[in-house]
């Protein structure tokens, strides 16, 4: 039974990586900042680093996703129960991945806990379910969408054609004193204008704003992937704590990190296409705005021990900037939201049936 648990949890980590690893770079690929292969490599590296850091930064999530308080306490020590939770979530996430839907592993895990818990004598504590799990999942995408609208409008203040930031010298008259006549000095000022104007004026120091914003965009994407690794790995490690064959928890973290990385490398493309090209058409500004919102909210939630979904936050932020730019594809967004609605009952059904079978 311990090996069945290890297999189920590893399959879930693999499916999680396939569905989630690329999400931080969805805006980078969608805006044309990087090619798919380049983005996938960076996303995989950042995810592995985040997974390995998770034990230091997000141990509170491990305790929450052990199921304590949500189901009867004796169920959380049952290997068939934990294996059923993992398999219910894994089947749901992998099926959604193959169909190209970006769903939440957090949501699927909750469904697995509910389904396996319903098959137990003690049932499910629904007050704990709503307060601790469902409320953060409902609030986070709405908050991300609102912040996405605001962030896009703030970043759009600068006209796109004015891409050159130059350092110019401007003469400034200094006041006269009793011992000296009035003199002038050359003080540096920042001028933002078109590149042609900077070249015509022979500005001594100049840089491309869009070039540095692209670097910030890629950095924000890596921050999201790192944050996702920090936020999701503890949820998966919690399923392996009963598997004595792995020994210390550090071994579970390494196993989860490797499985997530492999899943992303092999099966990330369909979900990447949905988020990068179908929900909204992105430019560099909208992509950067969405990523900054997603990275900030996910890292903040991880520190507080709140089980938010990187998927929900990321899609919320992308939808927010897309709506603000009036480029949102409502049909594609509706299909994504429908997949979210079906995640919990599907995972619960699989976990419930497996728990009865075991």
Secondary structure, DSSP 8 states (H G I E B T S, - for coil): -HHHHHHHHHHHHHHHHHHHTTGGGHHHHHTTSS-HHHHHHHHHHHHHHHHHHHHHH-HHHHHHTTTBTTB-TTGGG-HHHHHHHHHHHHHHHHHHHHHT----HHHHHHHHHHHHHHTSSS-B-HHHIIIIIIHHHHHHHHHHHHHHHHHHHHHTTS-TT--EEEEEEEEEEE--BTTB--EEEEEEEEEEE-HHHHHHTT-SEEEEHHHHHHHHHHHHHHHHHHHHHHHHHHHHHHHHTT-GGG-SHHHHHHHHHHHHHHHHHHH-HHHHHIIIIISB---HHHHHHHHHHHHHHHHHHHHHT----HHHHHHHHHHHHHHHTT-B-HHHHHHHHHHHHHHHHHHHHHHHHHHHH-
